[in-house]
Amino acid sequence: MILRFVEGVGEKTIHTLSSVYEAVKFTAICLIHMVQPLSYNPAMRMVLTKQIYFTAVGIIPLFIMMAFLFGSVIIGVVIVLATEYNLQDRIGSIIITFVIDEFSPFFTALLISLRSGTAINTEIAVMKVNKELNTLKEYEIDLINYLFLPRIISGIISITSLSILFALIMLSSGYVFTLFYMDMDLHSYKNLLIDAIEVQDLVILLLKGVSFGFVTMLIPIYSGLKTANSYTAIPISVLNGMVKLFIAIFFIEVISLLLQSL
């Protein structure tokens, strides 16, 4: 009985370590291809352009509306709470920290994950089940350069740029609340934010955008590649991929908070 238990633990440990090794190896290969100029051939650039349009441009109208609504409401709540706790002199820094450092990149990553992450996971899984990936290999087409790299780079570009756009719209819409609640003119509100923002805030926004964008595309792609050769395995692959992706996003957020607290 004890021997079976030890064997079971050993098998699970070996399987887990093997899975981690394969994931790290795949990540390293993708990173190496990202820094190789030969990877950016015309076919790759064409796919990249289409992927950026699908990931970022197509969602802009909905994105702007959500950013405006969230900005006016959330910044309003922040201002009310800061006023109740006599933190009026720190309203600017609180707004900047919350909007730029935390909410904008995190919410953008979640939104893109739900919209594009699931689509890419399903796309790669279907191609795996239909043997389309094997067909591309037979024609000596580099899967990383043609399929994976454009999606990963589009994720980085899209989430980083949309995070910046989301932050700008949130901060702009927050003026609506300050105008009616605090009777603050636009010039004072603008100076309030400019005085509070620091280079560190912009660096955090960019680093989070790049990190979120990378995992938002990498994990669904890798999950799709690991799909079993049956159509019934596709929903399971997508579900597992999304769970791992959300864990990765929360993990990055927690690490960011820990580093900022040091």
PADOLUM-861057 format. One record per atom (N, C-alpha, C): residue in one letter; z, x, y. Coordinates in steps of 0.001 Angstrom, whole numbers, plus 524288, in hexadecimal, padded with zeros to 5 digits. Atoms other than C-alpha are relative to their C-alpha. Layout:
<nodes>
AZXY ...
</nodes>
This chain:
<nodes>
M80000803457FB45 M800008000080000 M8000080369804F0 I7FFAF7FC797FB81 I803BB80AEB80953 I7FAF38032480082 L804DD7FCFA7FFF0 L7F7B2812A28054A L7FB847FCE08025C R80415803507FDC2 R7EECC8072B8089A R800A27FF76805DF F7FEF78007A7FA5A F7F56A8059F815BE F7FE4A804E7802E5 V8017E7FB0F7FD8C V7F38F81405818D8 V7FA12800978001C E805B57FFBD80035 E7E54E8135381474 E7FD8B7FC6880418 G8020A803AC7FC1E G7E3128075A81CF1 G800898021380587 V7FF217FDC07FACA V7E90C80DF3828E8 V7FC4F8048C800E9 G8037F7FB867FF7A G7E11781A2B82648 G7FA657FE60800F4 E8055C801E37FF4B E7D44F812B082510 E7FF2F7FDCD80578 K800778023F7FABF K7D6DA80B2F831A9 K800128044880424 T7FFB57FBB67FC3E T7DA7F817BF838AC T7FADB802FD80034 I805007FD3180040 I7CE3381EB28340D I7FBA97FCC98027C H80405803747FDBC H7C5CC812EB837A5 H8007D7FFC9805ED T7FF2E800397FA55 T7CBF9812308452D T7FE478050E80299 L801807FAF37FDC7 L7CA51820B6847BB L7FA14800BF7FFDC S805B17FF9C8006B S7BC478200A842EA S7FD4A7FCB58042C S8023F803767FC02 S7B9648149184BF5 S8009A8025780571 V7FF127FD8A7FAE7 V7BF8781BA58578B V7FC58804A5800BE Y8037A7FB767FFB9 Y7B7B0827E085478 Y7FA607FE548012A E80554801DD7FF25 E7AAE88204A853CD E7FF547FDF18058B A8004C8021D7FAB0 A7ADE68194D860A2 A7FFEC804628040E V7FFD97FB8F7FC60 V7B14A8260A86787 V7FAE38030D7FFC3 K804F47FD3C800A7 K7A51D82C84861EE K7FB927FD21802C5 F8040C8031E7FD69 F79C7282162866AA F8008A8005A805EA T7FF087FF8E7FA5B T7A2C7821F38741F T7FE31805498020D A801837FABF7FE5B A7A0B5830A2874F5 A7FA0F8009C8001F I805BB7FFAE8002B I7926182F68870F8 I7FD9D7FD39804B7 C801FF802E47FB75 C790148251C87B7F C800ED803038050C L7FED67FCF47FB4B L796B382DA9885C0 L7FC5D804B080079 I803907FB877FFE9 I78E5F83953881E5 I7FA877FE4E801B2 H8052D801F47FE86 H781F98313F88310 H7FFD67FE83805D2 M7FFD6801917FA7F M7866382C7289082 M7FEF68048F803AB V8009D7FB787FC87 V7863B83A3789615 V7FB17803207FEC8 Q804DA7FD5680143 Q7794E83E2C88FEA Q7FB707FD9A8030B P80464802187FCF0 P76DA983CC189935 P7FBB77FD977FCA9 L80423802068035F L7645E83A7288DBE L8010A7FA697FE3F S7FEBC80559801A1 S76B7F82DBB88AC4 S7FDA27FBF5803AC Y801C2803B47FC09 Y7665C8279C89747 Y7FA0B7FFE780045 N805B38007580030 N758528258B8930A N7FE4D7FAC58025A P801D1804E47FD8B P74FBA81A9D898B7 P801A97FB127FD1B A7FE738049F80302 A752BD8112688D97 A805C37FEC4800D5 M7FA67800CA7FF2B M761568133088F60 M8010B7FDD180568 R7FF33801D77FAA0 R7606E8113D89E16 R7FE4C7FA558009E M801C18056C7FFC1 M758E58049B89C35 M804257FC577FDB6 V7FBE5803288026C V7634E7FF3E892FD V804D77FFE680378 L7FB717FFAE7FC89 L76DF2803DF89C4B L7FF787FC54804A3 T800F1803787FB8B T767D87FC9B8A7BF T800B47FA487FE82 K7FF6E80569801CF K766EA7F0018A000 K805A57FEB67FEC1 Q7FA91800F18017A Q774C77F18089B0F Q8037D7FF6E804C8 I7FD008007E7FB29 I77A477F38B8A8B7 I7FF097FAB08027B Y80134805217FDD6 Y7733D7E7508AD3E Y802E07FBB87FD03 F7FD68803F38032B F778A97DF788A1ED F805F180020800C7 T7FA527FF767FFC5 T7867D7E4D98A336 T802327FEE580567 A7FDBA800457FAC0 A788667E57B8B1EE A7FD3F7FC28803A8 V802D4803137FC18 V77DAC7DEF68B9E8 V8002F7FA307FEC1 G80032805808017B G77CF27D24B8B243 G805077FD0C800E6 I7FAE88028D7FF89 I78B667CF938B401 I801F67FFEE805A1 I7FE107FF627FAA4 I78C607D2638C2A0 I8016F7FAD2802AB P7FE7A804E47FD59 P78C1D7C42B8C7B3 P8054D7FDE17FE20 L7FAF4801C180219 L7972F7BFFA8BE91 L80447803CB8017A F7FC277FBF77FED7 F79E167CCBF8C12A F801F67FF8F805A9 I7FE82800807FA80 I79DF47CAF98CFED I8037B7FB3D800D6 M7FCE5804BB7FF70 M7A3287BD258CEDD M80588800C37FDEE M7FADD7FF2080254 M7AE4A7C1348C5E1 M80329803D780340 A7FD427FC2C7FCCA A7B1B47CCE78CE5A A802177FD82804FA F7FE498029B7FB35 F7B2687C45B8DA86 F804B07FC6C7FEEF L7FBB48038D8014C L7BB107BA3B8D3EB L804F2803077FEA4 F7FB787FCE28017A F7C3F77C44C8CDBD F8023F802DE804B5 G7FE2D7FD147FB83 G7C49C7CC088DA56 G803597FCC2803A0 S7FD11803467FC60 S7C9017C0E78E309 S8051B7FE117FDA9 V7FB488021180283 V7D2CE7BBC08D91E V803EE804527FED7 I7FC5F7FBE9801B4 I7D8997C84A8D398 I802308030C80494 I7FE027FD387FB6D I7D97B7CF8A8E075 I803B87FC828030D G7FC64803A67FD8A G7DFB67C34C8E60E G8054E8000B7FD67 V7FB097FFCE802E6 V7EA0A7C3918DB61 V802DF8051C80125 V7FD9E7FAEE7FEE4 V7EC657D2158DDC4 V8027F8000880563 I7FDF28001D7FAA7 I7EE397CFD68EC54 I804DC7FC9680053 V7FB7C8037E7FFF3 V7F77C7C4678EA26 V804BD802A27FD91 L7FBA27FD638029E L7FFDB7CC238E096 L8020A804938033E A7FE507FB9E7FCBE A7FFF27D8108E970 A8031B7FE19804B2 T7FD2B802387FB8E T8044F7CF8B8F4BC T805707FE237FE64 E7FAF0801F8801DD E80F337C9398ECC2 E803DC8046C7FF00 Y7FC927FB968012B Y814887D6868E8DC Y8002F803FE80471 N7FFC47FCC27FB50 N8135F7DC198F6A9 N7FD15805377FF5D L8033C7FB5E800C1 L8087E7E59C8F339 L7FB127FFB380351 Q80497800AB7FCAA Q7FF777E23F8FE73 Q7FD7E805348017A D802167FAF27FE71 D7FE197F09490206 D7FD06802B67FB9C R802AD7FD9D80478 R7F8C97F37E8F463 R7FBCF7FC6D7FDBD I803EE803B4801F7 I7EF547E8338F304 I7FAD3802C27FEF7 G804FD7FD49800A2 G7E3937F1128F4E7 G7FFD3803467FB0E S7FFEC7FCA2804A3 S7E7807FAE58EA6B S800707FCD37FB03 I7FF8B80359804A0 I7EB3A7F0038E0F3 I7FABD7FD987FEA5 I805228025F800E4 I7DE0F7E9558E2A9 I7FC30804097FDD8 I8039B7FBE8801B7 I7D67A7F6118E130 I8012E801A47FA65 T7FE847FE5180544 T7DE1D7FA518D527 T7FE9E7FBE27FBF3 F800F98042D803D1 F7DCFD7ED2C8CE80 F7FA2F7FF047FF36 V805918016680056 V7CEBA7EA728D1AB V7FCBC804877FDFD I803697FB988014A I7C87C7F7F48D0C8 I801B9802CE7FB0E D7FE267FCE78046A D7D11B7FF038C6FF D8004B7FCE67FAEE E7FED5802E3804C7 E7D3E47F4048BD7D E7FC3E7FB777FEEA F8027E804EF8016C F7CD9D7E6A48BE57 F7FA0F800637FF99 S805BE7FFE97FFE7 S7BF6C7E9908C1D1 S7FD9F8028C7FB2F P802687FDA7804AD P7BC1D7F34C8B6F4 P801977FD397FAF8 F7FE2680289804CB F7C4677EC2B8ACD9 F7FD3D7FACA7FF1A F8028D805178008F F7BEC77DEA78AF79 F7FA2B800AB7FEFC T805927FF09800DE T7B0ED7E3FF8B035 T7FEFB801A17FA5E A800A17FE4380568 A7B2997EAC88A312 A8008B7FB6E7FC32 L7FF4F8048780369 L7B79C7DE3F89CD0 L7FB3F7FC6880038 L8046D803877FF5D L7AC6A7D6388A25C L7FB11802317FD64 I804977FD9080264 I7A1DE7DFD389E2C I800A7800537FA16 S7FF107FFDA805A3 S7A8427E117890D2 S7FEA77FAD27FD78 L801108052D8022F L7A7857D28488E8E L7FA357FEAD80040 R805818016A7FF4E R7999F7D1828938D R7FC56803B57FD1C S803B07FC3780222 S792D77DE0D88F6A S801F58028B7FAFC G7FDE97FD768049C G79C017E3F688567 G7FEE27FCEF7FB06 T80113803438049B T79ABE7D89287C11 T7FA307FFD77FEC6 A805AD8002D800D4 A78BFA7D80A87E10 A7FE12804FF7FD68 I801B67FB0380232 I78A347E67C87B19 I801FD800B17FA71 N7FDE37FFAF80554 N793247E5EA86F51 N7FCB67FCBE7FC3E T803348036D80346 T78B647DA71869EF T7FA8B802387FF3B E8054F7FDD180048 E77E587E0F686D0C E7FFB28047A7FC1B I800107FB808038F I781A37ED9A865F5 I8012A7FE4B7FA6C A7FEB2801E58053C A787AC7E64085A87 A7FB507FD597FD6E V804A78029B80217 V77B837DDD5858DC V7FBD7803FC7FE8E M803CC7FBE580134 M772CD7E9DC8597A M80196803047FB1C K7FE297FD48804AD K77B517F04A84F2A K7FEE77FCBF7FB24 V800C18036A8048A V77AAF7E493845F6 V7FA2E7FF587FECA N805A3800B6800C6 N76BFD7E2D5847F5 N7FD0C805117FEC8 K802587FAE680135 K769A47F1498450C K7FC8C8021080462 E803317FE287FBA8 E763917F30485282 E80173805908018E L7FE577FAAF7FEBB L76B9B7FF3F854CA L7FD75803F27FC51 N802957FC8E803C5 N76620805318485B N7FA308009E80147 T805867FFC47FE88 T75865801D184CED T7FF21803C680485 L800677FC697FB91 L75A93808F0859BE L800AB805A77FE41 K7FF397FAB680208 K75F8B814B085247 K7FB21801E77FD2B E804BE7FE8C802D4 E7535D81481849BA E7FBAF801CF803B9 Y803D37FE717FC0D Y74B2E815928561B Y801FB804948034F E7FDB57FB6B7FD72 E753BF8211885A33 E801887FEE7805AE I7FE01801747FAD6 I75941819DA865F8 I805D98011980020 D7FA7B7FEA47FF81 D7664581F3E86A70 D803197FB23801A4 L7FD1B804CA7FED9 L76F9B813AA869D7 L803A9800AC8049A I7FC497FF2A7FBBC I77942819CA8731F I7FD417FFE88053F N802CC7FFCE7FB04 N76F5281CAC87DBA N7FD677FACE8015E Y80305804C17FEF0 Y767AD8100687C4C Y8035F7FB1280030 L7FCDB804C38004F L7722F80603878D1 L805658008580279 F7FA797FFAE7FE9B F77FD780B0287B57 F800ED8021D8057E L7FF0D7FD767FAEF L77F30814058871C L7FEBB7FC86804B2 P80104803737FB7E P7787480A518905A P804387FBDD800C1 R7FBF2804047FF99 R782D08001688D43 R8052880243801EC I7FB247FD807FE49 I78E1C8098388F13 I7FFB98015F805C8 I800937FE887FA80 I788ED80EB789C07 I7FFCC7FB2780376 S80031804D77FCF0 S785E9800F38A0BC S8056F7FDAE80098 G7FAA1801E17FF99 G793F07FD3889DAF G80314802FB80413 I7FD3B7FCC87FC26 I7992D8088F8A5A1 I7FE3B7FEAC8058B I80215801277FACC I7902E805D88B12D I8017B7FA7B801AF S7FF278057C7FEAA S791FA7F7168B0AB S805B77FEEC80153 I7FA758012C7FF14 I7A0C57F68E8AF92 I80202802F4804C7 T7FE447FD167FB61 T7A2C78013C8B9B5 T7FE117FD6C80505 S80237802627FB48 S7999B7FAF38C3A7 S8022B7FA7F800EA L7FDE3805427FF64 L79E737ED298C0F9 L805C48000F80176 S7FA807FF807FE72 S7AC907F1A78C235 S8006B800FA805DA I8000C7FEF47FA5E I7A9847F7048CFB6 I7FE8D7FB0F802F7 L8019D804E47FD7E L7A26B7EA6F8D35C L8045B7FBF47FFD0 F7FBC0803C48009F F7AD947E2318CE0F F8046F80136803D4 A7FBD17FE7A7FC73 A7B78A7E9F08D5F5 A7FE9C7FEC7805AB L801AB8010E7FA9F L7AFA17E8C98E27F L8002D7FA298013E I80008805AA7FF11 I7ADE67DA1C8E0F9 I8058D7FDD780016 M7FA95801C88000A M7BC357D81B8DD85 M802BE8013D80520 L7FD7B7FE6E7FB1E L7C0C97DFBC8E950 L7FDD77FCE68049E S8025B803087FBC0 S7B7307D8838F21C S801DE7FA5D7FFEC S7FE468057380060 S7BAF77CB1A8ED07 S805C97FF7080121 G7FA708003C7FEC8 G7C9457CE8D8EEA6 G8010B7FF0C805BD Y7FF5B800EB7FA63 Y7C72C7CE0A8FD3B Y8006B7FA2D8013D V7FFBD805AE7FF20 V7C5457BF558FC2A V805A07FE2C7FFCE F7FA8D801A280080 F7D34C7BDD98F7B2 F803568023F80463 T7FCDA7FDA17FBD8 T7D9027C7799017C T7FEF27FD6980545 L80152802907FB14 L7D1DF7C06690C5F L803277FB03800C0 F7FD4D804FE7FF91 F7D8277B33D90965 F805E9800847FF29 Y7FA6E7FFA08013A Y7E54B7B7B590401 Y802E380380803DA M7FD607FC477FC95 M7E8657C34590CEC M7FD9B8002D80571 D802AF8000D7FAF8 D7DF2C7C0569183C D7FE698058F8019B M801877FA977FF1F M7D9E47CE35916EB M7FA278004380111 D8058B7FF927FEC6 D7CD0F7D19B91D56 D7FD62803FE7FC70 L802FD7FCB08038D L7C2437D8D59162C L800EF805C28010B H7FF337FA7E7FEAB H7C46A7E59291D7A H8052F801FC7FDD1 S7FADA7FE6880205 S7D2D67E608919D3 S7FFF7800527FA11 Y8004C7FFFF805B7 Y7CFEC7E29490BA3 Y7FCF8804C47FE09 K803227FB7680181 K7C5877ED2890AE7 K8032D805058008C N7FCC77FB597FF33 N7CEB57F76C9108A N80478800417FC12 L7FBCF80037803E5 L7D96A7F2F090749 L7FE3C8025E7FAD1 L8020D7FE00804F4 L7D0D47F6078FB8B L7FE5D805B38006F I801D37FA9C7FF45 I7CAEF8028690118 I8049E803C380016 D7FB5B7FCA87FFC7 D7D8708081C903F5 D8029A800967FAAD A7FD567FFF380513 A7DD09804DA8F632 A7FCE5802C67FBBE I803427FDD180433 I7D18D809C38EE2E I80029805F880017 E7FFE97FA5880099 E7D1D3817A58E90F E7FBA3801B17FC50 V8040F7FDEB80377 V7C8418206D8E1F7 V801747FF137FA4E Q7FE22800D280553 Q7D09F81EF08D5D6 Q7FE677FAA57FDEC D801738054A801A5 D7CDAE810598D579 D7FA447FFC27FE60 L805957FFF480149 L7BF06812C18D585 L7FEF4803067FAFD V8009F7FCE7804C0 V7C03781D308CB00 V8019E7FCD17FB39 I7FE208034780455 I7C808813EB8C259 I7FBFE7FBC87FEB6 L803EC80414800CF L7BDEB8093C8C44C L7FB3F802227FD11 L804907FDB280285 L7B2C28123D8C06B L80128801AE7FA67 L7FE967FE3980540 L7B9CE8182D8B4C2 L800BA7FB6A7FC3E K7FF4A8049D80349 K7BDB080ADE8AFA4 K7FAC97FD647FEDA G8052180255800D2 G7AFF2805B18B18D G7FCE8802EA7FBDC V802CD7FCD4803DB V7AA30810F78A9CB V802667FF5C7FA95 S7FD4F8007680510 S7B47A8100B89F07 S7FF1F7FAA87FD92 F800D58054C801FA F7B37F8014B89DB9 F7FA4A7FF387FE5E G80585800A28013B G7A4AE801CC89E12 G7FE7C802BD7FAF4 F8013C7FD0C804BA F7A43280C0C89365 F801D17FD217FB1A V7FDF980290804BE V7ACF8804FA889A8 V7FDD07FA857FF5F T8020E805588004F T7A75F7F79688D13 T7FADB7FFC77FD0F M804E87FFD1802DC M79A4E7FBB58875C M800728030C7FAE5 L7FF9B7FCB3804A6 L79E318063587D9A L802617FD157FB5F I7FD498029C8044E I7A7947FDF587584 I7FCB47FBA47FD91 P8036D803E280276 P79E607F237873AD P7FB768026F7FCF5 I804457FD63802C5 I793507FB8186FE7 I801F08021B7FAC7 Y7FDE27FDB8804CE Y79BBC8029A86604 Y801927FBC47FC21 S7FE8A8045A8036A S7A1037F5C0860B1 S7FB307FD8E7FD80 G804D38021F80227 G793277F0AE85F04 G7FDBA803777FBC5 L802047FC5E803E7 L78F557FCF485786 L8030C7FFAE7FAE5 K7FCAF80046804A1 K79A9C7FAC884E14 K7FFBE7FAAF7FD4F T8007D805338025B T796497ECED84AB0 T7FDFE8006F7FA66 A801DD8002A80568 A794BE7EA2283C33 A7FA977FD7A7FFD6 N8056E801CF80061 N787057E6D383788 N7FFA77FA4C7FE46 S80063805A380105 S7886B7D801837F0 S800B47FD1D8052A Y7FFB9802F67FB1D Y786B67CDCF84280 Y805757FDCF800FC T7FAAA802157FF56 T7945F7C86784000 T803AF804178023D A7FCA17FBDD7FDF0 A799E87D59C8440D A7FF5D800BF805DF I800FC7FF3F7FA6B I794337D4D0851C8 I804657FDBC80363 P7FBAE802017FCCC P79EA07CB9D8578C P805068032E7FF64 I7FB567FCCF800EF I7A9487D3E885147 I7FF978051B8030F S800D97FB2A7FD15 S7A3577E01C8573C S800E97FF35805D9 V7FF51801207FA6A V7A2E97D9E8864BF V805BA7FF1E80145 L7FA6F8010C7FF1A L7B0E47D50D86398 L803288050E7FFE5 N7FD277FB0980063 N7B5F77E24E85F2C N7FEC4803898049E G801867FCC67FB97 G7AE3E7E915869BA G802A07FE5A8050D M7FD90801E77FB3C M7B39E7E06D8747B M805E18010A80010 V7FA697FEDA80049 V7C19B7E21786FBE V800FA805BD80145 K7FF697FA6B7FEF0 K7C01B7F0E786FB6 K7FEC780143805B1 L801767FF087FA8D L7B9887F07087D05 L8045E7FE6A803B5 F7FBBE801BE7FC98 F7C46A7E88588349 F804C58038E7FF81 I7FBB67FC4E800B5 I7CE837F1A487D57 I7FEF48050180310 A801707FB3E7FD29 A7C72A7FD438830A A8007E7FF42805E4 I7FFA08011A7FA61 I7C66B7F6E389085 I805B37FFE7801BA F7FA6F8002C7FEA8 F7D4FA7F3F58909A F8027C805697FF7E F7FDF27FABC800B2 F7D7BC801AA88B92 F7FEB680361804BF I8018B7FD0B7FB58 I7D010807BE896D3 I803377FE4D804BB E7FCED802047FB9E E7D7387FEE68A067 E80597802027FFCE V7FA9F7FE268008C V7E487802CD89B03 V80054805D680134 I800097FA697FEE3 I7E1178114C89B42 I7FF6880102805D7 S800BE7FF697FA57 S7DC7680FCA8A949 S805077FEF0802F4 L7FB0D801467FD69 L7E935809568AD57 L80409804467FF2F L7FC407FBCF8011D L7F11D813F68A6AB L7FED3804E380336 L801807FB697FCEE L7E96F81EC38AD5A L801217FF3A805CC Q7FEF8801047FA79 Q7EABF818448BA9A Q805CE8000880143 S7FA58800247FF17 S7F970817168B8E0 S8027D8056A7FFE6 L7FDDE7FAB880051 L7FB1E825B98B6A3 L8009A8027380568 
</nodes>
